[in-house]
Amino acid sequence: MTTVQITLPDQLAQEAQRAGLLSPARLEQWIRDELRARQVDSFFSALDGMSAVDEPTLMSPEEVSEEIARMRRERLANTPV
């Protein structure tokens, strides 16, 4: 377990204490909620980035076959004998 010390203005600390906001359980829940929210934000940011990328043009089966054949020819040409 780790101990964390925070510094707050006296009035704010007193109000937070009276409201039950400074209990270890409440602080733990706030931190967990914030971490979860940041993960969700990060996930949706990644989705936004992915949707901003132009989708590649769909290839016909013939174009796929030609591309595979081209790559195989290149690989064979670059293979040491």
C-alpha positions as CSV (number, residue, x, y, z in Angstrom):
1,M,0.0,0.0,0.0
2,T,1.3,3.5,-0.8
3,T,0.6,6.6,1.2
4,V,-0.1,9.8,-0.8
5,Q,0.0,13.3,0.8
6,I,-1.9,16.1,-0.8
7,T,-1.8,19.8,0.1
8,L,-5.1,21.7,0.0
9,P,-6.3,25.1,1.2
10,D,-7.6,24.6,4.8
11,Q,-11.2,25.6,3.9
12,L,-11.3,23.2,1.0
13,A,-9.9,20.4,3.0
14,Q,-12.4,20.9,5.8
15,E,-15.3,21.0,3.4
16,A,-14.1,17.9,1.5
17,Q,-13.6,16.1,4.8
18,R,-17.1,17.0,6.0
19,A,-18.5,15.8,2.7
20,G,-16.7,12.5,3.0
21,L,-14.6,13.1,-0.1
22,L,-11.2,12.5,1.6
23,S,-11.8,8.9,2.8
24,P,-9.4,6.4,1.4
25,A,-12.2,4.5,-0.3
26,R,-13.6,7.6,-2.0
27,L,-10.2,8.8,-3.2
28,E,-9.4,5.3,-4.5
29,Q,-12.7,5.2,-6.4
30,W,-12.1,8.7,-7.9
31,I,-8.6,7.6,-9.1
32,R,-10.0,4.4,-10.6
33,D,-12.8,6.2,-12.3
34,E,-10.3,8.8,-13.8
35,L,-8.0,6.0,-15.0
36,R,-10.9,4.3,-16.7
37,A,-12.2,7.5,-18.2
38,R,-8.7,8.2,-19.6
39,Q,-8.5,4.7,-21.1
40,V,-11.9,5.2,-22.8
41,D,-10.8,8.6,-24.1
42,S,-7.6,7.0,-25.4
43,F,-9.6,4.3,-27.1
44,F,-12.0,6.7,-28.8
45,S,-9.0,8.9,-29.8
46,A,-7.5,5.9,-31.5
47,L,-10.8,5.1,-33.2
48,D,-10.9,8.7,-34.5
49,G,-7.4,8.5,-35.8
50,M,-8.2,5.2,-37.6
51,S,-11.4,6.7,-39.1
52,A,-9.4,9.7,-40.4
53,V,-7.1,7.4,-42.4
54,D,-8.1,7.0,-46.0
55,E,-9.2,3.4,-46.7
56,P,-7.1,1.6,-49.3
57,T,-8.8,1.0,-52.6
58,L,-10.4,-2.5,-52.7
59,M,-8.5,-4.8,-55.0
60,S,-10.0,-7.3,-57.3
61,P,-9.1,-11.0,-57.0
62,E,-7.0,-10.6,-60.1
63,E,-5.1,-7.6,-58.7
64,V,-4.5,-9.6,-55.4
65,S,-3.1,-12.5,-57.5
66,E,-0.9,-10.1,-59.5
67,E,0.4,-8.5,-56.3
68,I,1.3,-11.8,-54.7
69,A,3.1,-12.9,-57.9
70,R,5.0,-9.6,-58.0
71,M,6.1,-10.0,-54.3
72,R,7.2,-13.6,-54.9
73,R,9.2,-12.6,-58.0
74,E,10.9,-9.8,-55.9
75,R,11.6,-12.3,-53.0
76,L,13.1,-14.8,-55.4
77,A,15.2,-12.1,-57.1
78,N,16.6,-11.0,-53.7
79,T,17.3,-14.4,-52.4
80,P,21.0,-15.2,-52.2
81,V,22.1,-18.2,-54.2
